[in-house]
Amino acid sequence: MNYKLIAMDFDGTLLRDDKTISENTKNILKLYKDLGYLIVGVTARTLKSIKAVVPVDIFNYLIINNGVSIYNVNDDSMIYQGTIDINDAKDITNGIEDYCDQIDYITDNIYYTYLQKKKSNLDFIKDIDSIDEIDEQVARMNLFLKDKSKVNDYYELIKARYKDINCFIMQDSGSTDKWLVLNPKGVNKANTLKELGKMENISLDEMIFFGDGLNDLEVMKEVGLSVAMGNALEVIKENAKDIAKSNNEDGIVDFLDKKLNRQKVKKL
């Protein structure tokens, strides 16, 4: 297969456990970009959160907030796939806040944190006392339940009650904790990657994707070459076509150099 697009999750995949990217990975991804491959970050992070951990010029595009937006790095523009209606966000909050330790409302750049005070010195994390303090569109929400054993119950409840919400259960590699993520209807990493492919005339079969956590599962099932990191959850490994070294071992670029044989690749 003649692959044209290389996509990757961030936390647990591109980023090491200390939330940094190695110079080796950074430099080799730039080489693949120079060869003509489209390099795409696909993450739950906001744009500001991404810029805090990696230089964005590694990428052609960034799919942020679990697929809510496509950010074109070259022309600094954002293409939206949808947002959560503020009235739905308020209604969900009123119904579930007594059962949550924390609720996040996420916009393009900011994590607004409700119930738990983060007191963060990062400018993209803000504590709030009410959802009414948010004066911009909400891209997605995170619900962290007090009773983790009830995650499946509340997932079914929200899924049945809110038809314009895509609710799914999230778990990172390296953790047993699960929480609920709320996206706009029809929005996830896989669907937005498919939309980007249409924009660039690239089919899913021509894409490589690296991932590790539950929000990568749909992509693993869709792309031509799905690659689980060595540290990925078992369900991700089971649905991947191949497995790379871990996120702490430059797993992405190690795999790419073996699979694509960079030294022999001519510019696309």
C-alpha positions in Angstrom: 0.0 0.0 0.0 1.2 3.5 -0.9 0.6 5.3 2.4 0.1 9.1 2.2 -1.0 10.2 5.7 0.6 9.4 9.1 -1.6 10.1 12.1 -1.0 9.7 15.8 -2.6 10.2 19.2 -0.7 12.3 21.7 -0.7 11.1 25.3 0.6 7.6 25.7 1.5 7.5 22.0 3.5 10.5 20.6 4.3 11.9 24.1 6.5 10.0 26.6 5.1 9.4 30.1 6.6 12.7 31.2 4.5 14.5 28.5 7.5 15.4 26.3 8.5 14.4 22.8 12.0 13.2 22.1 14.3 15.1 19.8 14.7 12.0 17.7 10.9 11.6 17.2 10.5 15.3 16.4 13.3 15.3 13.8 12.3 12.1 12.1 8.6 13.2 11.8 9.8 16.4 10.2 11.8 14.3 7.7 8.6 12.4 6.8 6.7 15.6 6.4 9.5 16.9 4.1 9.1 13.7 2.0 5.5 14.6 1.4 3.6 12.6 3.9 0.8 14.4 5.7 1.6 14.3 9.4 -1.6 14.6 11.6 -1.9 14.8 15.3 -5.2 13.3 16.5 -5.9 14.1 20.2 -8.3 15.0 22.9 -6.1 18.0 23.8 -7.0 21.6 23.1 -4.8 23.6 20.8 -3.2 25.6 23.6 -2.5 22.3 25.4 -0.8 20.9 22.3 1.3 24.0 21.9 2.5 23.6 25.4 4.1 20.2 24.7 5.1 20.0 21.0 6.1 22.4 18.2 3.1 22.4 15.9 5.3 22.8 12.8 5.9 19.0 12.9 2.3 18.6 11.6 0.2 19.6 8.6 -3.0 19.2 10.6 -4.1 18.7 14.1 -7.4 17.0 14.9 -8.3 18.3 18.4 -10.8 17.7 21.2 -11.5 14.1 20.1 -12.4 15.1 16.6 -14.4 18.3 17.2 -12.1 20.5 15.2 -9.5 20.2 12.4 -6.7 22.8 12.7 -4.7 23.6 9.6 -1.2 24.4 10.8 -0.1 26.0 7.6 -2.7 28.7 7.5 -3.7 28.8 11.2 -7.4 28.1 10.5 -10.0 25.9 12.3 -12.6 23.7 10.7 -15.4 22.7 13.1 -17.3 19.4 13.1 -19.8 20.5 15.7 -20.2 21.8 19.2 -22.3 20.8 22.3 -25.4 22.9 22.8 -25.0 24.9 26.0 -28.5 24.0 27.1 -27.7 20.3 26.8 -24.5 20.9 28.8 -26.4 22.7 31.5 -29.1 20.0 31.7 -26.5 17.2 31.9 -24.6 19.1 34.6 -27.8 19.6 36.7 -28.6 16.0 36.5 -25.2 14.5 37.2 -23.1 17.0 39.2 -24.0 15.4 42.6 -22.5 12.2 41.4 -19.3 13.6 40.0 -15.9 14.5 41.5 -15.1 16.8 38.5 -16.7 18.0 35.2 -14.6 19.5 32.4 -16.1 21.8 29.8 -13.5 22.1 26.9 -13.4 24.7 24.2 -10.8 25.2 21.4 -8.2 26.3 23.9 -9.4 26.1 27.5 -10.3 23.3 30.0 -12.9 24.8 32.3 -12.9 22.7 35.4 -16.0 22.5 37.7 -16.4 21.0 41.1 -12.7 20.3 41.7 -10.2 23.2 42.0 -7.1 22.5 40.0 -5.4 25.8 40.9 -3.2 25.3 37.8 -0.6 27.8 36.7 -1.3 26.7 33.1 -3.3 29.3 31.1 -5.4 26.7 29.4 -6.9 25.3 32.7 -9.4 27.5 34.5 -11.4 26.7 37.6 -15.0 27.8 37.5 -17.9 27.8 40.0 -20.6 27.7 37.4 -21.1 26.8 33.7 -22.5 30.3 33.3 -19.0 31.6 33.5 -18.2 30.1 30.1 -18.8 32.6 27.2 -17.6 30.5 24.3 -18.8 27.3 22.5 -18.2 24.0 24.3 -16.5 21.4 22.2 -16.8 18.5 24.5 -17.2 17.5 28.2 -15.5 15.1 30.6 -17.5 13.6 33.5 -15.5 12.0 36.3 -17.8 10.0 38.5 -17.4 9.5 42.2 -18.4 5.8 41.9 -16.4 4.5 39.0 -18.5 1.3 38.9 -21.4 3.4 37.6 -19.6 4.5 34.4 -21.6 2.1 32.2 -24.9 3.0 33.8 -24.5 6.7 33.2 -23.2 6.0 29.7 -26.4 4.2 28.8 -28.5 7.0 30.5 -26.8 9.8 28.6 -26.8 7.9 25.3 -30.6 7.3 25.6 -31.5 10.8 26.7 -29.4 13.1 24.6 -29.7 12.3 20.9 -27.3 15.2 19.9 -24.5 13.9 22.1 -21.9 11.3 21.3 -21.1 9.8 24.7 -18.3 7.2 25.1 -16.3 5.7 27.9 -12.6 6.7 28.0 -9.6 5.0 29.5 -5.9 5.8 29.0 -3.2 3.2 28.7 -1.4 2.8 32.0 -4.5 3.4 34.1 -7.6 1.5 35.2 -9.7 4.7 35.7 -12.6 5.2 33.3 -14.7 8.3 32.7 -17.3 9.6 30.3 -16.5 11.9 27.4 -19.2 13.8 25.6 -18.7 14.9 22.0 -21.2 16.5 19.6 -23.3 13.9 17.7 -21.4 11.9 15.1 -18.0 13.4 16.2 -15.1 11.1 17.0 -11.5 10.8 15.9 -12.3 8.3 13.2 -15.0 10.3 11.5 -13.0 13.5 11.5 -9.9 11.8 10.1 -12.2 10.5 7.4 -13.3 14.1 6.7 -9.7 15.3 6.5 -9.0 12.5 4.0 -11.9 13.7 1.8 -10.4 17.2 1.9 -7.0 15.9 0.9 -8.2 13.2 -1.5 -6.7 10.5 0.7 -8.6 7.3 1.5 -8.6 5.6 4.9 -6.7 2.7 3.4 -3.9 5.1 2.6 -3.5 6.2 6.3 -1.3 4.9 9.1 -2.5 5.6 12.7 -0.8 5.1 16.0 -2.8 4.9 19.3 -3.0 3.6 22.8 -6.3 4.5 24.5 -10.0 3.8 24.2 -10.8 6.9 22.2 -8.5 5.5 19.5 -10.5 2.3 19.0 -12.7 3.6 16.2 -9.7 4.7 14.2 -8.0 1.4 14.7 -10.9 -0.3 13.0 -11.0 2.1 10.1 -7.5 3.0 8.7 -5.4 1.0 6.4 -2.6 0.4 8.9 -3.5 0.7 12.6 -0.6 0.4 15.0 -0.9 0.0 18.7 1.9 1.3 20.9 3.6 -1.3 23.1 2.1 0.3 26.1 -1.5 0.4 24.6 -4.5 -1.1 26.3 -5.1 -4.8 25.3 -8.3 -4.0 23.5 -6.4 -1.5 21.3 -3.7 -4.1 20.5 -6.4 -6.7 19.7 -7.9 -4.3 17.1 -4.6 -3.1 15.6 -2.9 -4.5 12.5 0.5 -4.2 14.1 2.3 -3.2 17.3 5.1 -0.7 17.8 7.5 -0.1 20.7 6.2 1.9 23.6 5.8 5.7 23.7 8.9 5.9 25.8 11.0 4.1 23.1 10.3 6.4 20.1 7.8 3.7 19.0 6.3 5.8 16.2 9.4 6.7 14.3 11.0 3.3 15.0 8.0 1.6 13.3 7.8 4.1 10.4 11.5 3.6 9.5 11.1 -0.1 9.5 7.8 -0.1 7.6 8.4 2.7 5.1 12.2 2.5 4.8 12.6 6.2 4.8 16.1 6.3 3.3 14.7 4.8 0.1 11.6 6.9 -0.1 11.4 9.5 -2.9 9.4 12.6 -2.3 5.7 11.9 -2.8 
